[in-house]
């Protein structure tokens, strides 16, 4: 299950513009991988290889991890944004 924190983190990165893509045409990539203990996890990487976000939990099945990735991909477009930094 996608956590609200993960969805908001991805949405905030998407809204940040240059923090997500360092050059025009740069793309993000989801990676699905397996940990030593057999859990499935995901991470979102920028074109330069930096990890922008990652799963906060492991998934018992590949399908569960893929579902979380899809929820992020579709949910980030409509996620709300709240700036708690206090910066003006």
ZIWOQUI-V626489 format. One record per helix or strand. SS is the DSSP state (@ for helix, = for strand). FROM is the first residue (numbers start at 0). TO is the last residue. If there is no record, write none. Layout:
BEGIN
ss:from:to
SS:FROM:TO
SS:FROM:TO
END
This chain:
BEGIN
ss:from:to
@:3:14
@:16:18
=:28:33
=:39:44
=:50:53
=:58:58
@:61:74
END
